[in-house]
């Protein structure tokens, strides 16, 4: 089922020659800033084209293969734009080690109805079929991937609550164990035991972007939203919407348009913080103790 599998090259020069032709060379390399995990560059080519290059320390090719699979899954829904992944590789000279070569998206101004269209397109993605994305279950993904720099488990499950417990909360809680005292651990045990009572099964499973904050979309060549840097899985659409609200939220026009798609179920507001506990735990594990207080607040909220 690995429909997102890409050709893997031993060097960037080999990749450029194979994809664009032996006579095509990189004529200009420009650093693009924005992420804190990888380095990114715009490469100008001798035929007038350009491509986007992401690099990571040597040995991290699996990170990029997982990203490419996520972009391919989003594109396969036919609902919203995502850049085409061209190949992965191991050596890009002085720019770094492992790399991912992508279609270059020129940033454009938002169309007047950008947020409404974004809301409708995301709802369309969440309503798209998911049978091609999971082996042996309803929820999960056909391979593990990454949430930021952390590994994200995607083992197949027939239960959304079980998947969220086993593949989302428990791995992050185990990694964050040093931050928790005995009272925290007792509350966490209680919370994990209550998930079946708090979470609801979705009307239908949805392909999730998985890390949908304001840094992971842009206005593409059509002035509409294009999704980047995914951490995909199949789950409940509400989890994506909760993430959009974690760090300030999107304009209300987006949410009004999205809700027209019928993917939000009654009682969502009471589940939102539980979905975002996963992301706050991930931030705790990646960035340290400043995230412990909001993590504890949410755990207490659901175990009173």
C-alpha positions in Angstrom: 0.0 0.0 0.0 3.0 2.3 0.0 1.6 4.6 -2.7 3.8 7.5 -1.4 7.1 5.6 -1.9 9.6 7.8 -3.9 12.7 7.1 -5.8 15.7 7.4 -3.5 19.0 8.8 -4.8 22.6 8.7 -3.6 23.1 12.4 -4.2 21.3 15.6 -5.1 23.2 15.9 -8.4 22.0 12.4 -9.3 18.4 13.3 -8.4 18.4 16.5 -10.4 19.9 14.8 -13.5 17.5 11.9 -13.3 14.4 14.0 -12.8 15.1 17.0 -15.0 17.8 15.8 -17.5 21.5 15.3 -17.5 22.1 18.8 -18.8 20.2 20.5 -16.0 22.2 22.0 -13.1 21.5 24.0 -9.9 22.4 27.6 -10.6 21.4 29.3 -7.4 20.7 28.1 -3.8 18.7 30.4 -1.5 18.0 29.6 2.1 14.3 29.6 3.1 13.6 30.2 6.7 10.6 28.9 8.8 11.1 25.5 10.3 13.2 24.5 13.3 13.7 20.8 12.5 15.0 20.9 8.9 16.8 23.4 6.7 15.1 24.5 3.5 16.3 26.0 0.3 14.9 27.2 -3.0 17.0 25.8 -5.9 17.0 27.6 -9.2 17.7 25.3 -12.2 19.5 26.1 -15.4 16.3 25.5 -17.5 14.6 28.3 -15.6 12.7 26.0 -13.2 13.0 25.9 -9.4 12.5 23.2 -6.7 12.3 23.1 -3.0 14.9 21.3 -1.0 14.6 20.2 2.7 17.7 18.7 4.4 18.3 16.9 7.6 21.3 15.4 9.3 22.6 12.2 7.6 20.6 9.1 8.6 17.2 10.9 8.7 16.0 9.8 5.3 13.1 8.0 6.9 11.7 11.3 8.2 11.4 12.6 4.7 10.0 9.3 3.3 7.3 9.6 5.9 6.6 13.2 5.0 6.4 12.3 1.3 3.8 9.6 2.1 1.7 12.1 4.0 1.8 14.7 1.2 0.8 11.9 -1.3 -2.1 10.8 0.9 -3.4 14.4 1.1 -3.1 14.8 -2.7 -4.9 11.5 -3.2 -8.0 12.8 -1.5 -8.3 15.4 -4.4 -9.7 17.9 -1.9 -6.9 20.4 -1.2 -3.5 21.3 -2.5 -0.2 19.8 -1.3 3.2 20.1 -2.9 4.3 17.1 -5.0 7.3 15.2 -3.5 9.8 14.4 -6.2 12.3 12.2 -4.5 14.4 11.6 -1.3 18.1 11.1 -1.1 21.2 10.9 1.1 23.7 13.4 0.1 23.2 17.1 -0.9 26.8 18.2 -0.5 27.5 21.1 1.8 23.8 21.7 2.4 23.4 18.7 4.7 22.8 15.0 4.7 19.4 13.4 3.9 17.1 15.4 1.7 13.6 15.7 0.3 13.1 17.4 -3.1 9.6 19.0 -3.6 7.7 21.0 -6.0 8.3 24.7 -5.3 5.3 26.7 -4.2 5.6 30.4 -4.8 3.8 32.2 -2.0 0.9 34.4 -3.2 -1.6 36.7 -1.5 -4.7 35.2 0.0 -7.8 35.3 -2.2 -10.7 37.3 -0.8 -12.5 34.1 0.1 -9.4 32.3 1.2 -10.6 31.2 4.7 -14.0 30.1 3.5 -12.6 28.0 0.7 -10.0 26.6 3.1 -12.7 25.5 5.5 -14.7 23.9 2.8 -11.6 22.1 1.3 -10.5 20.8 4.7 -14.0 19.4 5.3 -13.9 17.8 1.8 -10.6 16.2 2.8 -12.1 14.9 6.0 -15.0 13.4 4.1 -12.8 11.7 1.5 -12.5 7.9 1.6 -9.7 6.4 3.7 -9.6 2.7 2.8 -6.3 3.1 0.9 -4.5 4.6 3.9 -4.8 1.9 6.6 -3.8 -1.8 6.6 -6.0 -4.0 8.8 -8.1 -1.4 10.6 -10.1 1.7 10.4 -7.8 4.2 12.2 -4.0 4.6 11.9 -1.9 4.8 8.8 0.0 2.2 6.7 3.3 3.4 8.2 4.6 5.3 11.3 5.7 8.9 10.8 6.7 11.9 12.8 5.0 14.7 14.8 7.7 17.4 14.8 10.9 15.5 15.5 9.2 12.8 17.6 8.2 9.4 16.2 4.4 9.0 15.7 2.9 5.5 16.0 0.2 4.6 13.6 -0.7 1.0 14.3 -4.1 0.1 12.9 -7.1 0.0 15.2 -10.9 -0.5 14.9 -11.6 2.0 17.8 -10.8 5.7 17.7 -10.6 5.9 21.5 -8.2 2.9 21.6 -6.1 4.4 18.8 -5.9 7.8 20.5 -4.9 6.1 23.8 -2.4 3.5 22.4 -0.8 5.5 19.6 -1.1 9.1 20.7 -1.3 9.6 24.5 0.6 6.6 25.9 3.8 7.0 23.9 4.0 10.7 24.8 3.2 10.1 28.4 5.9 7.4 28.6 8.5 9.7 27.1 7.5 12.5 29.5 7.6 10.3 32.6 10.4 12.2 34.3 8.1 15.3 34.6 5.3 13.5 36.5 4.9 13.0 40.3 2.8 10.3 41.9 -0.3 12.5 41.8 0.1 13.1 38.1 0.6 9.4 37.4 -2.6 8.6 39.3 -4.6 11.1 37.4 -3.1 9.9 34.1 -4.1 6.3 34.9 -7.6 7.5 35.6 -7.7 9.6 32.4 -6.6 6.7 30.2 -9.2 4.5 31.7 -11.9 7.1 30.9 -11.2 7.7 27.2 -14.0 5.4 26.0 -16.4 7.6 27.9 -15.0 10.9 26.7 -14.2 10.3 23.0 -16.9 9.5 20.4 -16.4 7.4 17.3 -16.6 9.6 14.2 -19.5 9.4 11.7 -16.7 8.3 9.3 -12.9 8.1 9.6 -11.0 11.0 8.1 -7.5 11.6 6.8 -6.0 14.1 9.2 -3.2 16.5 8.5 -2.1 15.8 12.0 -0.2 19.0 12.8 -2.5 21.7 11.5 -1.3 25.0 13.0 -0.7 28.3 11.2 2.9 27.4 10.1 1.8 24.3 8.2 -0.3 25.8 5.4 0.2 28.6 2.9 -1.4 30.4 0.0 -0.2 28.5 -3.1 -0.1 29.3 -6.8 -3.9 29.4 -7.0 -4.2 31.8 -3.9 -5.9 29.0 -2.0 -4.6 27.0 1.0 -2.0 24.4 0.4 -1.0 22.0 3.2 2.6 21.3 4.1 4.6 19.4 6.8 2.0 16.8 7.5 1.9 14.2 10.3 -1.0 12.3 8.8 -3.1 9.5 10.1 -6.7 8.4 9.8 -8.8 9.5 12.8 -11.5 11.8 14.0 -11.8 15.0 12.0 -12.2 16.9 15.3 -8.6 16.3 16.2 -7.4 18.5 13.3 -9.8 21.2 14.2 -8.7 21.1 17.8 -5.1 21.6 16.7 -6.1 24.7 14.7 -7.4 26.2 18.0 -4.4 25.4 20.2 -2.2 28.4 19.4 -4.7 31.3 18.8 -7.0 29.8 16.2 -8.0 30.7 12.7 -10.5 33.4 11.6 -14.1 32.6 12.5 -14.9 32.5 8.7 -12.9 29.3 8.5 -14.8 27.5 11.3 -18.2 28.6 10.0 -17.3 27.2 6.5 -15.8 24.0 7.9 -18.9 23.3 10.1 -21.1 23.2 7.0 -19.4 19.9 6.1 -20.9 18.2 9.1 -17.7 16.7 10.4 -18.0 18.2 13.9 -20.1 16.2 16.3 -22.1 17.4 19.3 -20.0 17.9 22.4 -16.8 18.7 20.5 -15.9 21.6 22.8 -15.7 19.1 25.7 -13.2 16.9 23.8 -11.1 19.7 22.3 -8.6 20.0 25.1 -8.1 16.2 25.3 -7.1 16.1 21.6 -4.7 18.9 22.3 -3.2 17.2 25.3 -1.4 15.1 22.7 0.3 18.1 21.1 1.1 19.7 24.5 2.7 16.5 25.6 4.7 16.4 22.4 5.8 20.0 23.0 6.8 19.0 26.6 8.9 16.2 25.3 10.5 18.4 22.5 10.9 21.7 24.2 10.9 21.2 28.0 9.1 22.0 31.2 7.4 25.2 30.2 4.6 23.0 28.8 4.1 21.0 32.0 1.6 23.4 33.5 -0.9 23.3 30.6 -0.4 19.5 30.4 -1.3 19.2 34.1 -4.2 21.5 33.7 -5.8 19.4 31.0 -5.2 16.1 32.9 -6.9 17.6 35.9 -9.8 18.9 33.8 -10.7 15.4 32.7 -10.1 13.6 36.0 -12.0 15.8 38.5 
